Amino acid sequence: MPHISAPDLLDTARRALAGAGANDTMARLTAQALVQADLQGLASHGVTRIPAYAAHLLNGRADGSAEPLVLREHGAVLLIDARQGLAYPACQLAVQRGIALARQQGVAFAAIANSHHFGAAAHHLQPVAEAGMVGLALGNAPAAMPAWGGKRPLFGTNPMAAAFPRPGHDPLLIDLSLSAVARGKLVVAAREGRPIPLGWALDAQGQPTTDPKAGLAGSMVPAGGVKGTMLSLMVDLLVATLTGSHFGFEADSLLDDEGRPPRVGQVFLIIDPAALAGSAVYASRIECLVQTMLQEEGVRLPGAQRFARQRETTAVELPDALWHKLQALARAAPAEQASSSPR
């Protein structure tokens, strides 16, 4: 498998998305998020997603010309329409406006409607932590898990993430899907022809399976049993009811090239510690907890492995078929976008 340098991968990813019809901002922000995921060791949320994104752009499931629009802003609350584009520009707008609102109001709730897959949720919270604020991110997704006691998938794996800044250190970064594992791991295993461990997924008859394709056609096992299912329900309720987005069972699968725009949603809660006990108190208390955690051998801070891996990684190993697909898409990029340097 080829090893692609980070700059070359970023440039190729950007041009591949542009070749499928994404505008410059959408292609650039999406490529940056996906390549960062690969550099952090999150292959299921990396450039492996580009062929599906490209198919959605080409088939009308995502609008490559879309520019996010602020629909409503009231006090500390903000609603953005992603306008059926890829999610990354809308997420950037939500976070940027949310940080500004939180500086004024102490807290901000930025919500996105008419959106698409938003990748590794914690990626969007890094600017929040860099601003010295606490952030939460929630997103719903097409149905992949049944209601507790049922077999029909109703809820998505519905990722959630949190970022807690630490002055002078990497933030604590918590990122998880509400299935036992991210569904993207089944996608990667299916593409590479590998079995999956028991306990990850069920087939269409509700039986445990080691076949990733059967799992993708069936349902995901919730993390923590009924607790994971209830958390997924909470995310669907918070996201869909407050933004008007689709519930998971109303959205066509993101794994299919054809279908309707998913119209899922995301929400971001941003909190300024200065508005509560104060930034100094916040910094003192989080360091008290961190240092207590680290007294025990073997404890690893959430997010630490991602940041360390990104600092150490200069190239990403990709399957030949995926790299060739990205290169083919990149060759279709408009001349003005193909020649522009990544930013």
C-alpha positions as CSV (number, residue, x, y, z in Angstrom):
1,M,0.0,0.0,0.0
2,P,1.4,3.4,-0.9
3,H,2.5,5.9,1.8
4,I,1.2,9.4,0.9
5,S,2.8,12.5,2.5
6,A,0.4,14.7,4.4
7,P,0.6,17.6,2.0
8,D,0.1,15.4,-1.1
9,L,-2.8,13.7,0.5
10,L,-4.4,17.0,1.5
11,D,-4.0,18.4,-2.0
12,T,-5.3,15.3,-3.7
13,A,-8.3,15.1,-1.3
14,R,-9.2,18.7,-1.9
15,R,-8.9,18.3,-5.7
16,A,-10.9,15.0,-5.6
17,L,-13.8,16.8,-3.8
18,A,-13.6,19.7,-6.2
19,G,-13.6,17.2,-9.1
20,A,-17.0,15.9,-7.8
21,G,-18.4,19.4,-7.7
22,A,-17.6,20.8,-4.2
23,N,-16.9,24.5,-4.2
24,D,-13.5,25.7,-3.0
25,T,-14.4,26.3,0.6
26,M,-16.3,23.0,0.9
27,A,-13.5,21.0,-0.7
28,R,-10.8,22.6,1.4
29,L,-12.5,22.3,4.8
30,T,-13.7,18.8,4.1
31,A,-10.2,17.7,3.0
32,Q,-8.6,19.2,6.0
33,A,-11.0,17.4,8.4
34,L,-10.6,14.0,6.7
35,V,-6.8,14.2,6.4
36,Q,-6.5,15.2,10.0
37,A,-8.5,12.1,11.0
38,D,-6.1,9.9,9.0
39,L,-3.1,11.6,10.7
40,Q,-4.7,11.0,14.1
41,G,-5.2,7.3,13.3
42,L,-9.0,7.5,12.6
43,A,-9.0,5.8,9.2
44,S,-12.8,5.2,9.4
45,H,-13.3,9.0,9.3
46,G,-10.5,9.8,7.0
47,V,-10.2,10.1,3.2
48,T,-11.8,6.7,2.9
49,R,-15.0,8.8,3.0
50,I,-14.2,10.7,-0.1
51,P,-15.6,8.2,-2.7
52,A,-19.0,8.3,-0.9
53,Y,-18.9,12.0,-0.5
54,A,-18.0,12.4,-4.2
55,A,-20.9,10.1,-5.2
56,H,-23.3,12.1,-3.2
57,L,-22.1,15.3,-4.8
58,L,-22.4,13.8,-8.3
59,N,-25.8,12.2,-7.7
60,G,-27.4,15.2,-6.0
61,R,-27.5,13.8,-2.5
62,A,-25.2,16.7,-1.5
63,D,-25.0,20.2,-3.1
64,G,-21.4,21.2,-3.9
65,S,-22.4,24.8,-4.5
66,A,-24.1,25.2,-1.1
67,E,-23.0,28.0,1.2
68,P,-24.3,27.8,4.8
69,L,-26.8,30.4,5.8
70,V,-27.7,31.8,9.3
71,L,-31.5,31.4,9.5
72,R,-32.1,32.7,13.1
73,E,-30.1,34.2,15.9
74,H,-31.7,35.0,19.2
75,G,-29.8,35.7,22.3
76,A,-27.3,32.8,22.7
77,V,-29.1,30.6,20.2
78,L,-28.1,30.2,16.5
79,L,-29.7,28.1,13.7
80,I,-27.8,27.5,10.5
81,D,-29.0,25.9,7.3
82,A,-26.3,23.8,5.7
83,R,-28.4,23.9,2.5
84,Q,-27.8,20.2,1.8
85,G,-24.1,20.7,1.3
86,L,-21.3,18.7,2.9
87,A,-21.4,19.5,6.6
88,Y,-17.9,21.0,7.1
89,P,-18.6,24.7,6.1
90,A,-21.7,24.8,8.2
91,C,-19.9,23.3,11.2
92,Q,-17.1,25.9,10.9
93,L,-19.7,28.7,10.7
94,A,-21.6,27.4,13.7
95,V,-18.4,27.1,15.8
96,Q,-17.0,30.5,14.8
97,R,-20.3,32.3,15.5
98,G,-20.9,30.2,18.6
99,I,-17.5,31.2,20.1
100,A,-18.3,34.9,19.4
101,L,-21.7,34.5,21.1
102,A,-20.3,32.7,24.1
103,R,-17.9,35.5,24.6
104,Q,-20.9,37.9,24.8
105,Q,-23.4,35.7,26.5
106,G,-21.3,33.2,28.4
107,V,-22.8,30.3,26.5
108,A,-24.0,29.6,23.0
109,F,-26.1,26.9,21.4
110,A,-25.4,26.6,17.6
111,A,-27.6,24.2,15.6
112,I,-27.4,23.1,12.0
113,A,-30.2,21.8,9.8
114,N,-30.2,20.2,6.3
115,S,-26.8,18.8,6.8
116,H,-24.7,15.7,5.9
117,H,-22.1,13.5,7.6
118,F,-19.8,15.6,9.8
119,G,-16.9,13.3,10.3
120,A,-15.0,13.0,13.5
121,A,-17.2,15.1,15.8
122,A,-14.3,16.3,18.0
123,H,-12.5,17.9,15.0
124,H,-15.0,20.7,15.0
125,L,-14.4,21.4,18.7
126,Q,-10.7,22.1,18.5
127,P,-11.2,25.8,17.8
128,V,-13.5,26.0,20.8
129,A,-10.7,24.6,23.1
130,E,-8.2,26.9,21.4
131,A,-10.4,29.8,22.4
132,G,-10.3,28.6,26.1
133,M,-13.9,27.3,26.1
134,V,-15.6,24.1,26.8
135,G,-17.5,22.5,23.8
136,L,-20.0,19.8,23.2
137,A,-20.9,18.4,19.8
138,L,-23.9,16.1,18.9
139,G,-25.0,14.9,15.5
140,N,-27.6,12.5,14.4
141,A,-27.2,10.1,11.5
142,P,-29.3,7.7,9.3
143,A,-30.8,4.7,11.2
144,A,-28.4,2.0,12.2
145,M,-29.6,0.9,15.7
146,P,-33.1,-0.3,16.8
147,A,-35.0,1.0,19.7
148,W,-34.3,-1.2,22.8
149,G,-36.2,-4.4,22.3
150,G,-36.7,-4.0,18.6
151,K,-35.0,-5.1,15.4
152,R,-35.8,-2.3,12.9
153,P,-33.0,0.3,12.9
154,L,-34.5,3.7,14.0
155,F,-31.6,5.6,15.5
156,G,-28.3,6.6,14.1
157,T,-24.9,5.8,15.8
158,N,-25.3,9.5,16.7
159,P,-21.8,10.6,17.6
160,M,-21.1,13.0,20.5
161,A,-17.9,14.7,21.5
162,A,-16.6,17.1,24.2
163,A,-13.5,19.3,24.4
164,F,-12.1,20.7,27.6
165,P,-9.2,23.1,27.3
166,R,-6.0,22.9,29.4
167,P,-3.9,26.0,29.4
168,G,-0.4,25.1,28.1
169,H,-1.4,21.5,27.2
170,D,-3.5,19.7,24.6
171,P,-7.2,19.7,25.5
172,L,-9.0,16.7,26.8
173,L,-10.9,15.5,23.7
174,I,-13.7,12.9,24.1
175,D,-15.2,11.5,20.9
176,L,-17.5,8.5,20.6
177,S,-20.3,7.1,18.6
178,L,-23.2,5.5,20.5
179,S,-22.8,2.1,18.9
180,A,-20.2,-0.3,20.3
181,V,-17.9,0.9,17.5
182,A,-18.2,3.5,14.8
183,R,-20.0,2.3,11.8
184,G,-17.2,3.5,9.6
185,K,-15.1,0.6,11.0
186,L,-17.5,-1.8,9.3
187,V,-17.1,0.1,6.1
188,V,-13.3,-0.2,6.2
189,A,-13.5,-3.9,7.1
190,A,-15.9,-4.6,4.3
191,R,-13.7,-2.7,1.8
192,E,-10.7,-4.7,2.9
193,G,-12.4,-8.0,3.1
194,R,-11.7,-8.5,6.8
195,P,-14.1,-10.0,9.4
196,I,-15.3,-8.0,12.4
197,P,-15.3,-9.1,16.1
198,L,-18.5,-10.5,17.5
199,G,-20.3,-7.8,19.5
200,W,-20.0,-5.1,16.9
201,A,-23.1,-5.7,14.7
202,L,-26.1,-7.8,14.1
203,D,-27.3,-9.1,10.7
204,A,-30.8,-8.3,9.2
205,Q,-32.3,-11.1,11.3
206,G,-30.9,-9.6,14.5
207,Q,-28.2,-12.3,14.9
208,P,-24.6,-11.5,15.9
209,T,-22.3,-11.5,12.9
210,T,-18.6,-11.3,12.0
211,D,-19.4,-10.3,8.4
212,P,-19.1,-6.5,8.0
213,K,-21.4,-6.5,5.0
214,A,-24.1,-8.4,6.9
215,G,-23.6,-5.9,9.7
216,L,-24.0,-3.0,7.4
217,A,-27.2,-4.5,6.0
218,G,-28.4,-5.2,9.6
219,S,-27.8,-3.0,12.6
220,M,-25.1,-1.9,15.0
221,V,-24.9,-3.1,18.6
222,P,-25.4,-0.1,21.0
223,A,-22.6,0.9,23.4
224,G,-23.6,-0.1,26.9
225,G,-26.8,-1.9,25.9
226,V,-30.0,0.0,26.8
227,K,-27.9,3.0,28.0
228,G,-26.4,3.5,24.5
229,T,-29.8,3.2,22.9
230,M,-31.2,5.9,25.3
231,L,-28.3,8.2,24.6
232,S,-28.9,7.8,20.9
233,L,-32.5,8.6,21.4
234,M,-31.6,11.8,23.3
235,V,-29.3,12.9,20.5
236,D,-32.0,12.3,17.8
237,L,-34.5,14.3,19.9
238,L,-32.1,17.2,20.6
239,V,-30.9,17.5,17.0
240,A,-34.0,16.7,14.9
241,T,-36.7,18.4,17.0
242,L,-34.8,21.6,17.6
243,T,-33.5,22.0,14.0
244,G,-36.3,20.4,12.0
245,S,-33.8,17.9,10.6
246,H,-34.6,14.3,9.7
247,F,-34.8,11.7,12.4
248,G,-32.5,8.8,11.7
249,F,-35.2,6.6,10.3
250,E,-36.2,9.3,7.8
251,A,-32.7,9.7,6.3
252,D,-31.5,7.5,3.5
253,S,-28.2,5.6,4.3
254,L,-25.0,7.6,3.8
255,L,-23.5,4.3,2.6
256,D,-25.6,4.4,-0.6
257,D,-24.6,6.4,-3.6
258,E,-28.2,7.0,-4.7
259,G,-30.9,8.4,-2.5
260,R,-32.3,11.6,-1.1
261,P,-30.2,14.3,0.7
262,P,-29.8,13.0,4.3
263,R,-30.9,16.3,5.9
264,V,-29.5,15.3,9.3
265,G,-28.4,17.9,11.8
266,Q,-25.7,18.8,14.3
267,V,-25.7,21.0,17.5
268,F,-22.8,22.6,19.3
269,L,-22.9,23.8,22.9
270,I,-20.1,26.3,23.8
271,I,-19.4,27.5,27.3
272,D,-17.0,30.2,28.4
273,P,-15.5,29.3,31.8
274,A,-14.9,33.0,32.5
275,A,-18.7,33.4,32.8
276,L,-19.0,30.9,35.6
277,A,-16.4,30.3,38.4
278,G,-13.8,32.0,36.2
279,S,-11.0,30.8,33.9
280,A,-8.4,30.6,36.7
281,V,-10.7,28.4,38.8
282,Y,-11.5,26.2,35.8
283,A,-7.9,25.7,34.9
284,S,-7.0,24.8,38.5
285,R,-9.8,22.3,38.9
286,I,-9.2,20.6,35.6
287,E,-5.5,20.2,36.4
288,C,-6.4,18.8,39.8
289,L,-8.4,16.1,38.1
290,V,-5.8,15.4,35.3
291,Q,-2.9,15.1,37.8
292,T,-5.0,12.8,40.0
293,M,-5.8,10.6,37.0
294,L,-2.2,10.4,35.9
295,Q,-1.0,9.2,39.3
296,E,-2.1,5.8,38.3
297,E,0.1,3.9,35.8
298,G,-1.6,3.1,32.5
299,V,-4.1,5.9,32.6
300,R,-4.2,7.8,29.2
301,L,-5.9,11.2,28.8
302,P,-8.7,11.3,26.2
303,G,-7.4,12.7,23.0
304,A,-3.7,12.3,24.0
305,Q,-3.1,9.5,21.5
306,R,-4.7,11.5,18.6
307,F,-2.5,14.5,19.2
308,A,0.7,12.5,19.7
309,R,0.0,10.5,16.5
310,Q,-0.7,13.6,14.5
311,R,2.5,15.3,15.6
312,E,4.5,12.1,14.7
313,T,2.8,11.2,11.4
314,T,4.1,12.6,8.2
315,A,2.5,10.1,5.7
316,V,-0.6,8.0,5.5
317,E,-0.8,4.5,4.3
318,L,-3.8,4.0,1.9
319,P,-5.1,0.9,0.0
320,D,-4.1,1.1,-3.6
321,A,-7.7,1.1,-4.8
322,L,-8.6,4.0,-2.6
323,W,-5.5,6.1,-3.7
324,H,-6.2,5.4,-7.4
325,K,-9.8,6.5,-6.9
326,L,-8.8,9.7,-5.2
327,Q,-6.3,10.4,-8.0
328,A,-9.0,9.8,-10.6
329,L,-11.4,12.1,-8.9
330,A,-8.7,14.8,-8.6
331,R,-8.0,14.7,-12.3
332,A,-11.6,15.8,-12.9
333,A,-11.2,18.9,-10.8
334,P,-11.8,22.3,-12.5
335,A,-8.6,23.9,-13.6
336,E,-8.8,26.9,-11.3
337,Q,-9.3,24.6,-8.3
338,A,-6.8,22.0,-9.3
339,S,-4.1,24.6,-9.6
340,S,-4.8,26.4,-6.3
341,S,-2.5,25.5,-3.4
342,P,-4.2,24.0,-0.3
343,R,-4.7,26.4,2.6
